[in-house]
């Protein structure tokens, strides 16, 4: 009888919910304790926790590449055609 009860439970269980897409809402830039900057990504849906990327005091070029990559904003002083590498700013990611 226990087996039949489990089958009935499985049939009435709620289907697994699909995760919401991870869509960037905004990036907040703040000064970091290392003399550089932190870029905190916030997303449109609460199930995606904020992500923090830390850039050192001498990593302004990486911060600029990060902003270009995620916000599509051209940063002055960056060479045309320079693309942010996947590792730019990822060392401080939590």
BELTA-V252387 format. One record per helix or strand of 3 or more residues. SS is the DSSP state (H for helix, E for strand). FROM is the first residue (numbers start at 1). TO is the last residue. Records with the same first field share a line. If there is no record, write none. Layout:
SS->FROM-TO ; FROM-TO
This chain:
H->2-12 ; 60-71
E->24-31 ; 37-43 ; 51-55
